[in-house]
Amino acid sequence: MKSALSIHCMQSEVMTVAGALAAMAEGRAKAEDILEACLARIAALNNTLHAVHYLDAAGARAARNPGPLAGIPWGIKDNFDVAGQPCIANSRLRAGRIATSDAPIVSMLRKTGAPLLGKLATWEYGTGTGAEHFDLPNPPARNPWDRARFTGGSSTGAGVAVATGMALFAIGSDTTGSVRLPAAATGCCGVLMTPNVLPMEGGLPNTYSMDRPGPITWTAKDAALVLDAMLGTQLRAAGSAGAKGLRVAVVRDPGPGLPAAQPELAAAFEAGLSVLSRLGARLTEAKLPWPASTCLDAARVIGAAESASIHEDELRRAPELMGAALRDKLLAGMGVSAVDYLAAQRFRRAFTTEMERFWDAYDVVLCFGTLHLPPRLGVEPESSNYTMETMLTPASLAGLPALVQCNGFSETGLPLHWQIMTRQGNEAAMFRAAMAFEGATDWRSRRPA
């Protein structure tokens, strides 16, 4: 069935959650039109972009639940259970597995009325080393801005689906960047909430202590709408208050052990600061209590050891079925000593304590996410550097809410980004900064061809 909204029409405002809700409320579009347009885009694009691993078109068409997101099609990373659907997390070890119940976050979203399209591409088990080896059951997702480039791991399909309008929002999971990296690489907005606000149960674990689910949307406003519908919060209203008076800690320097941000990222960062300053934000140069590289070192020790503990049985039983990235990470984790793991956890506790004091002077931190443009897919060390050389791990270690959003484009048309962090429970301040910047710039009008 051909949708009343063509693929070309989907380049308009109805490719956003806010736009689609407004169009339905005003009678300019029907829910089935928006769903069919998303399905048409999947049919047209997925064979080359590989964003969707399992499509449940019949289930999405049959969904008729009322709610604040009724008519808004979405997808979820294929490491979360959806009753009756495969959940193989792109691994031969889980071939043929069908989930018997919904993960709690899926149940939450069903209650909003949003029709679920299906399962989205991920790295094996939602983790790895940052490298692509092209050795998994499904091929890696391709970046819609340049199909020879990386989409960011590990919620790879979520970013692609949202950027191209295959889905109007998506749910991924993030341990040390797996929501924020694909959001950055594909020009989307990726959000982490305070730990335990969104449930991770029913998702294949990567670690015991750092995993968090989070939405990927086209705009910060859309992310606020989705979270408000799920949680009963008022983030969209809070975000609409603007940036005036917001105390912003500007962290330009990644610190020792990491490279400087690539020039186009740095230029977009400075231009964005000028926008926030004009909007009345109070910008102050600042440094984190410890360098991001130290946070990265601790997070890599904790993450590798906990992943190896969770998946030790699979590693011992059938390592030959694993892709190289997962196997390499688990083998590295098996070699982490108890001394090193405890030292990393002690550092984590000290860093978290210092960050709690940090917020006495600031409402949000503005810094880089990754320090690189989206790299060429499978070209090393470009892909692993994109994943590892970041300022994302401070939020992971300290359990901080964090948001990555697009703040421009490179000369070659690749999306640029920055990261906003805040203290636990203060997501409203994060959305004030993000939505104010978004409303004062026109970057959201640009989509991949």
N, C-alpha and C positions, 0 to 999 in steps of 0.2 A: 504493500500500500504506500503510495506516494504521499508525503506529508504536505499539508498546506503551507508549511514553512520550508522553503527550499534550503539547500546547503548554503546558497549565497545569502539568503535572509538570515541564516544563523550566524553570519559575521556581525550582526547587529547587536543591540543591547540584550536580546533574549539569550545570548550565550553566557550571561551572568545570572546568578541566583536572583539578585535584586531586580534585574531587568525582566526576567521571566515571570517572577511573581507579579510585577507591576502590569505586564502585558496581559496576564490571565485575569487579574483583578479588573482591568479596564476593558476586557472583552476583545482585545486585539489578538489574542492567541488562546488556544485551548491546550489543556494538559497533554492530550494525545498528539497535538501538532509538535510540541516541544520534544516529546519522547521520540516520535518518528524522525524528527530532524537529527537527534543524537544518534539513533540507530543508522540513519543514512550516512552520517559521517563515519561511523565505525565501519560500515560496509565499504566505503570509499577509501578509507585511509589505513585501516588496521593491517592489511596485508603487507604494507611497507613500513609501518611504524611499530607494529608488534606491541601495542599498549594493552590490549585486552587478551587475557589468557582463557577466559571462559565467559561466554555471553549467554545470558538468560533473557532473551527478548520476550518469550512467552510470559515469563514471570513478571517482567516489568510492565507488559501490556495489561496483565490481569490485576495488577495492584491498583486498588481503588480506595485505599485508606484515607480518611480525611486528616487534616493536620496542617501546621504552619508551612510545611515544605511539600504539600501535595502537588504533584506535577513536576517536581524537580528531580531529574534523573541523576543518579550517582553511582560510583563504583568503589570497590574496596580492594586493597592489596591482598594478593593471594597467600597471605599467611594468617588470615582470620577465617574462622568457621562461619559458613552460611549453610543452614540446614538444606540437605539434598543436593548441594553443589560440591564439586571437587575442591579440595584444599591440598595441593601438592607442594606449594611454596617453591615451585620450579626445581624440584628434586626428584631424581629417580628413586630415592629411598622411600618416597611417599606416593609412588605411582598407584593409581586406582583408589586412593583414599577419598571417601565421600563423607562430608560432615553430617552428623546426626542432629545437631542443634545449632542455633544461632549464637555467636559470640554476643555478650551483653551490649557491646556498642552497636551491633547490627539491630538488636531488639530496640534499642533507644531510637535509632533512626527510622525503623519501621513505624514507630508511634508518631513520628512527625509527618507521615504520609508520603515521604519521598520514595519513588520506585527505584529498586536496586537493579542495575543493569548486569552486574556480574563481577568477576574477579580480574584484577589488574596485575600487570607484570611486576615481578620482583626478582632480586637476586636469590640464589638458593638459600633457603631458610631465612631470608631477609637479612643476610650479613655477608661478610667476605673481607677481602684485603684491599679493596678499591680497584683491583684489576679485573678486566673482562677477558675470559679465555675462550668464549664461544663454544663451550662444552656442556651446556645445560639442555634440558628437554625442549625449552622454548628459547628462541633467539633473543638477544638483548633488545630492549626498546630503543628506538631511534629518536634523536632530538628533532622536533618538527621545524626548528629554525635552520637546521643544517643536518641532514640525515647521516652525514659522516661523523657526527659528534655525539658525545656522551650525554646521557640524560640525568646523571647523578644517581647514586645508589642510596638506599636500596628500594625505595618506593618508586621505581622507575616508570611504571605505567601510569601511576597516579598523576604525575606532572604532565605527561604527554596527553593523557585523556582530557584533562582540564584545559590545557593550552589550546587544544584543537577543537574543543566543543564536543568531543565524544561523550563527555559527562560534564555536568555543570559544577559538581564538586566531587571530591574523592577523599577517602580515609586511608592514611598510611600509618606507619609506625616508625619511631625514631629512637635510636639508642645514643648515637653520637653524631647524628646529622641526617638520618634517613628520610625524614620529611623535608627538612630544610634544604638539603643538597639538590634534590630533584626540583623543588620549587625555584631555587636559584637558577638551575640550568635551563629550565623551560619558561622562565619569566612569570611564574605564578606566585601566589602568597601561601606560605606554609607556616602553620601555627602549632606550638606546643603550649599546653596549659600547665598549671600547677600539678605536680604529680598526684595521681589518683582521682583527679577530677573527672577524667575520662577513663573507663575501665579497659585494661589490657587483657583481661581474662578472655579465653577463647581464641587468643592469638598465639601463634607458635613463638615461644620465648627465645630471645637472643641472649639476654642477661637476666639475672635476678633483680638487679637494683637500678637499672637506668632506662628500661624500655618504657616508652610512652606513645600512645596513639595520637594522631592529630590530623586535622583537615588540611587539604590542599584546595585552594579556590583561585579564581582569577583575580579577585580583589580582596582587600582587607575588609571592606563592607560585607562582602559575601561570607567571609569567614565568621564575622560577628553574627550574621543572620543564622548561619548553620548552628553555631554554638548556642545562641539564644534559644533556638528551637529545641535543641537537645537537652539543654540544662536549665532552661527557665531564667537565664541571666539577662542582663540589660546592656550587653556590650555594644550593640549598635547605638543605643541612645547615649551611652557614656562616650563612645568614640566620636559622636557628633558634636561634643562639647568643644572640640578644637584644641590646638596646641598652645594657646596663649597661657603663659605662666608655667608651663611644664618644665621641670628641672632635668635637663638632658646632660648626661655625662658622655662626652665625645671621646671615644677611644680610637685614635687613628693608628697608633703604632702596635703592630702585632707582638712586638717585643723580641728578645733574643730567641734564636732557634727556629724562627719562621721567616720566610721571605717577605719583602714588602708587597703590598697588593699591586697587581698589574695596573699600569698607568690609566687605562680607561675605567677600571673600577674606582681608582682613587679620584679621578676627575668627577665621576658621577657622585661619589660620596660628598665631595666639596660642594658641588652644585646643589645637592639635596640639603646640606646644612644651611645654605643660603635661603632656601625655601622655608625651612622651619624657623629660621631666625626672623624672616619677614612675617611669619605667622604668629610671632610673639613668644616662641619657645626660648628658654634661658639656657644657652649653650655654654658648657664649661669643659675645657680640656682636662682629661682624667686618665688614670691608669688603673687596671685591675689589680687586686692585691698580689697576684702572681701572674707571670706571663702565660699566654694561651698555650705556649709550647709545653710548659710544665703540666698544665691541665690535660693536654693531649697525651703526654707520656703516661700519666696516671690512668686516664680513661682506657688507653690501649691495654695496659696490664689488667685492669679490672675486667674489661670487656672480653679479652681473650680467655682469661681464666674461668670466668663464669660461663661463657659459651662452651668451653671444653667440658666443664662439669655437667652442663645440661645435656650435651650431645655425645658424651663419652661412649655410650653403648653403641650408637651408630658408627662412630669412628672406629671402634674395635671390631664391630661385626661386619661392616661392608664399606671400607674406605674406597674401594675401587668404584663404587657407585656414585661417589661424591664428585662434584666439580672441583677443579684445582683450587679456586679461591676459598671455598668453605673448608676443604681439607687442610690447606696451608694455615688458615687461621686457627683451626682446632688443634693442629699439631703444635703450633706456637703456644697456645694456651695450656697444653699439657706440660709444657716446659717451664711455666711460671712457678717460681718457688713460693712457699707460704710466706717467707720473709718479704719478698717483693710485693705480694698481694696485700699484706697487712700494711706495708709502708704506703702503698698507693691509697688504701682506705684511710689511713691516718691523715695523709695529705688532703684527701677529699673532705674530711671532717673539718680540718683547719681552714681550708679554702671556703667552705660553706659558712663557717662562723664569721670569717672576715667579710664575706659578701653581705651577711646580715647587717653588719655595721655600716657597710658602704651605702646602703639605702637611706641612712639618716640624712644624707646630703643630696640624693638624687631620686627622681621618679623613674627614669629609664636610662639605659645605656644604649648608645648608638655606636655600632662598630661594623666591621666587615663580617661576612659569613665565611665563604671560602675566599681564598686570595687569588684565584685564577678564573679566567674565562672558561666556559664549557670546552673541554679538550676534545681532541680527535678520539673517536671510539676505538678502544683496543690498542692505542699507541702509548707505550710506556716510556718514561714514567709519568706521562701527562695525566692519565686517568687516575692513578693512585695518588698523585700529588694533589689533584683536585679534591679528592676525598679526604686526604690526611692533613694537608697544609691549610688548616682552617682556624677560625675563631669560634667554632660551634661548641667545642667541648666544655668551656666554662659553664654554660647553661645546663649541659648534661650532668656534670659532676654535682653542681649545687642545686639541681632540681628547679631551675628558674623558668618561668614562662618566657618564651622566645618566639619571634616572628621574623620571617624573611620575606621581603617584598622587592619587586622590580623597581629600580630607580633610573632606568635608562637603557640604551642600547649602544653596542659598540659600532665602529665604523662599518664592520662587516655584517651588522644586523643581529648580533648575538645579545641575549638579555644580560643586563647588569643588575646588581642587587646590593642591599645592605641588610643588617640584622638589628633588631630591637629586642632588648631584654629588660625584664623588670623583676621586682621581688615577688615571692609567692603570694598569690591572692590579689595582686594588683594589676590584673590583665587590663582593667579599664584604662590605665595610663598608657599601656602599650598600644591599645587601639586608638587612643586619642592621637598619638604621634603618627601612627600608620595611616589612619583615615584622613587626618589633616593634610599630610603630604600627598596622598592619593587625590584628594579633592582639589589640590592646588596645581596639579600637573596633568599632562594628557597622555602619560605612558600607557594607560589601560585601553586606549583606543587602537593600539597596534597589536595585531595577531599574526601568527605564522601564516604564510601564504597557503 
